[in-house]
């Protein structure tokens, strides 16, 4: 049988937060509706955090970021969705896309319907699913036993937390579970490890779906050093171990895609694709074509 490429797959599912997930999805956007992103919804900072504090609900910022990166046709709708208010008033700093998603959420039966309305308006073919449609926050417990609430506070930790969990207990979006069950390939990352990637795996039913999948799982590591001191000091092996502990099964991550500067000496029994991936303009962003080529290499190595 000839080596498969991404173009041969019927269902590719990518998990992550805004910037990283958006980059992966834009690099694979030619897959159209065969591509599904499952988006973290625990953000409590910036415009998103202010909307959540005022109106409640899930975090919209990461979904908005992904949609922005998937827009291929310039339009008034796209310009509106990307617009950010300036000045000193109550709207200062708010992104209109966040407000549009929240308004549609209030008018819709489900947050997923709000996303689909915006997807149709922006002519985005790839599917985007919030990890949960219920409001949820990230909570960490430090090695000293201190409880840290909220994604922003977790990102400020200097040491790897003793444990992470979601508060309250919520269900994963059923379409996210269905997407994982039907996937031919599952991608995790890149993104802020503790606050963009781990929250997805902390959903018990999503972790169960990951345990049951027959699809290969590929982890895409960050190219630059994370702003979070705790996450920046984690080795590849520590990240893999934390993800697999959350999933509840060892040897779940089949392959890793990493940049040439990453120390992979502690990784064994995994397919390792290590090659230049950096974008020419912003070195800590993945070049879309190089990333797609690396994922094709991983897929072929997986057989």
C-alpha positions in Angstrom: 0.0 0.0 0.0 1.3 3.4 -0.9 2.2 5.9 1.8 -0.8 8.0 2.9 -0.7 11.7 2.9 -3.0 14.2 4.8 -5.0 14.6 1.5 -6.0 10.9 1.6 -7.7 11.2 5.1 -11.4 11.6 5.6 -11.4 13.0 9.1 -8.5 15.0 10.7 -9.2 16.3 14.2 -7.0 19.0 15.9 -7.1 19.9 19.5 -5.8 23.1 21.1 -6.2 26.8 21.8 -6.4 29.9 19.7 -3.0 30.8 18.1 -1.6 27.3 17.8 -4.8 25.5 16.7 -5.5 28.3 14.2 -2.1 27.9 12.7 -2.5 24.1 12.4 -6.0 24.5 10.9 -4.9 27.2 8.4 -2.0 24.9 7.3 -4.5 22.1 6.6 -7.4 24.3 5.4 -7.4 22.6 2.0 -9.0 19.6 3.7 -12.1 21.8 4.0 -14.9 20.1 6.0 -12.8 17.0 6.5 -10.9 19.1 9.2 -12.3 19.6 12.7 -10.9 21.8 15.4 -11.8 21.2 19.1 -11.2 24.4 20.9 -10.3 25.1 24.5 -12.9 27.3 26.3 -11.3 28.1 29.7 -9.7 31.5 28.9 -10.4 34.2 31.5 -8.2 37.0 30.3 -8.5 40.0 28.0 -11.7 40.8 26.1 -12.9 37.2 26.6 -12.4 37.4 30.4 -14.3 40.6 30.6 -17.2 39.2 28.6 -17.3 36.1 30.8 -17.2 38.2 34.0 -20.0 40.4 32.7 -22.2 37.9 30.9 -21.0 34.4 31.9 -20.7 31.5 29.4 -17.8 29.9 27.7 -14.6 31.6 26.6 -14.9 32.8 22.9 -11.4 34.2 22.3 -9.7 31.0 21.1 -12.5 30.2 18.7 -12.4 33.7 17.3 -8.7 33.4 16.8 -9.0 30.1 14.9 -11.8 31.6 12.7 -9.6 34.7 12.0 -6.8 32.4 10.7 -9.2 30.4 8.5 -10.6 33.4 6.7 -9.5 33.1 3.1 -11.6 35.8 1.4 -11.4 39.4 2.4 -14.8 40.9 3.1 -16.7 43.4 5.2 -17.8 40.6 7.4 -14.2 39.4 7.9 -13.1 43.0 8.7 -15.9 43.4 11.2 -15.1 40.1 12.9 -11.4 41.0 13.3 -12.1 44.6 14.5 -10.8 45.6 18.0 -12.1 48.8 19.7 -9.6 51.4 20.8 -9.9 54.4 23.1 -10.7 54.6 26.8 -14.4 53.7 26.9 -16.2 50.5 28.0 -15.6 48.9 24.6 -11.9 49.6 24.6 -9.9 46.5 24.1 -12.9 44.4 23.1 -12.8 42.4 19.9 -16.0 42.7 17.9 -15.7 39.0 17.0 -15.9 38.0 20.6 -19.0 40.2 21.1 -20.6 38.8 17.9 -20.1 35.2 19.1 -21.5 36.1 22.5 -24.5 37.9 21.0 -25.2 34.9 18.7 -24.8 32.6 21.7 -27.5 34.5 23.6 -29.8 34.2 20.5 -29.0 30.6 19.8 -29.9 27.3 21.5 -26.3 26.2 21.7 -22.8 27.9 21.4 -22.0 25.5 18.5 -24.9 27.1 16.5 -23.3 30.5 17.1 -20.0 29.3 15.7 -21.6 27.7 12.7 -23.5 30.9 11.9 -20.2 32.9 12.0 -18.4 30.1 9.9 -21.1 30.4 7.2 -20.8 34.2 7.2 -17.0 34.0 6.9 -17.1 31.1 4.3 -15.0 28.9 6.5 -15.3 25.2 5.6 -13.4 23.6 8.5 -15.5 22.7 11.5 -14.8 24.3 14.9 -16.3 22.8 18.1 -16.0 24.2 21.6 -14.6 21.5 24.0 -17.6 22.1 26.2 -20.7 24.3 25.8 -20.9 24.9 29.6 -18.9 27.5 31.4 -15.7 26.0 33.0 -12.5 27.2 34.5 -9.0 25.7 35.0 -7.8 25.1 38.6 -4.4 24.1 39.7 -3.0 22.9 43.1 0.6 23.7 43.7 3.2 21.4 45.3 2.7 23.4 48.5 -1.1 22.7 48.5 -2.2 26.1 47.4 -5.3 26.3 45.1 -4.9 28.5 42.0 -8.0 29.5 40.1 -8.2 30.6 36.5 -6.1 30.2 33.3 -4.3 33.5 33.8 -3.2 32.6 37.3 -2.1 29.1 36.3 0.0 30.7 33.5 1.8 32.8 36.2 3.0 29.7 38.2 6.7 29.3 38.5 6.6 25.6 39.1 4.7 22.7 37.5 1.5 22.3 39.5 0.9 19.1 41.4 -2.5 18.7 39.8 -4.8 20.4 37.3 -8.6 20.1 37.0 -11.6 21.7 35.6 -14.2 23.5 37.8 -17.1 22.7 37.7 -17.4 19.2 36.2 -18.8 19.7 32.7 -19.5 17.5 29.7 -17.6 17.6 26.5 -19.6 18.8 23.4 -21.1 15.7 21.9 -19.9 16.6 18.4 -16.4 16.8 19.8 -16.7 13.2 21.0 -18.2 12.1 17.7 -15.3 13.8 15.8 -12.7 12.0 17.9 -14.5 8.6 17.4 -14.5 9.1 13.6 -11.0 10.5 13.3 -8.3 9.1 11.0 -5.7 11.3 12.6 -5.7 13.4 15.8 -3.3 16.4 16.4 -2.6 18.0 19.7 -0.9 21.4 19.9 1.0 23.6 19.5 -0.1 26.0 22.2 0.3 27.0 25.8 0.8 23.6 27.3 -0.9 24.0 30.7 -3.7 26.4 29.7 -4.5 25.7 26.0 -3.8 21.9 25.6 -4.3 20.3 29.0 -7.8 21.6 29.7 -9.2 19.5 26.8 -7.7 16.3 28.2 -9.1 17.1 31.6 -12.7 16.5 30.4 -13.4 12.9 31.5 -15.6 12.0 28.5 -13.1 13.6 26.0 -10.3 11.7 27.7 -12.3 8.5 27.4 -12.9 9.2 23.7 -9.1 9.6 23.3 -8.5 6.3 25.1 -10.8 4.5 22.7 -9.7 6.0 19.4 -7.9 3.9 16.8 -6.5 7.0 15.1 -2.8 7.8 15.5 -2.1 10.8 17.8 0.5 13.4 16.9 1.8 16.0 19.3 3.1 19.3 17.8 5.4 21.1 20.2 5.9 24.8 20.4 8.9 26.4 18.6 9.5 29.3 21.1 9.9 29.3 24.8 6.6 29.6 26.6 5.8 32.7 28.6 4.6 30.5 31.4 7.7 29.7 33.5 6.3 26.4 34.7 5.5 25.2 31.2 8.7 26.6 29.7 10.7 24.4 32.1 8.9 21.2 31.2 10.8 18.6 29.1 9.1 16.8 26.2 8.9 13.6 28.3 7.1 15.5 31.1 4.6 16.9 28.6 3.9 13.5 27.1 3.6 11.9 30.6 1.1 14.6 31.8 -1.0 14.3 28.7 -1.1 10.5 28.9 -1.9 10.6 32.6 -4.9 12.8 31.8 -6.0 10.6 29.0 -5.6 7.6 31.3 -3.5 5.4 29.1 0.2 5.1 28.4 1.8 5.2 24.9 -1.2 7.1 23.5 1.0 9.7 21.7 2.4 8.0 18.6 4.5 10.7 17.1 6.0 14.1 17.9 6.6 17.0 15.5 9.3 19.3 16.9 11.7 22.0 15.8 15.5 21.5 15.5 16.3 23.3 18.7 14.2 21.0 21.0 16.1 18.5 23.1 14.4 15.2 22.4 17.0 13.0 24.2 14.4 11.8 26.7 11.9 10.5 24.1 11.9 6.8 23.3 9.6 4.5 21.4 7.8 7.3 19.5 8.1 8.5 16.0 10.1 11.8 16.0 9.9 14.3 13.2 12.5 16.9 14.0 13.1 19.5 11.3 13.0 23.3 10.6 9.4 24.5 11.1 9.7 28.2 11.8 7.9 30.9 9.8 10.3 33.4 8.2 8.4 36.5 9.6 7.8 35.2 13.2 10.2 32.4 14.2 8.0 31.1 17.1 5.1 30.6 14.7 5.0 27.4 12.5 5.4 27.9 8.8 2.2 26.5 7.3 3.8 24.7 4.4 6.7 23.3 6.6 4.2 22.1 9.2 2.0 20.4 6.7 5.1 18.6 5.2 6.2 17.5 8.7 2.7 16.1 9.4 2.8 14.2 6.1 6.2 12.8 7.1 4.7 11.7 10.5 1.7 10.1 8.8 4.0 8.2 6.4 6.2 7.0 9.3 3.1 5.8 11.1 2.3 3.6 8.1 
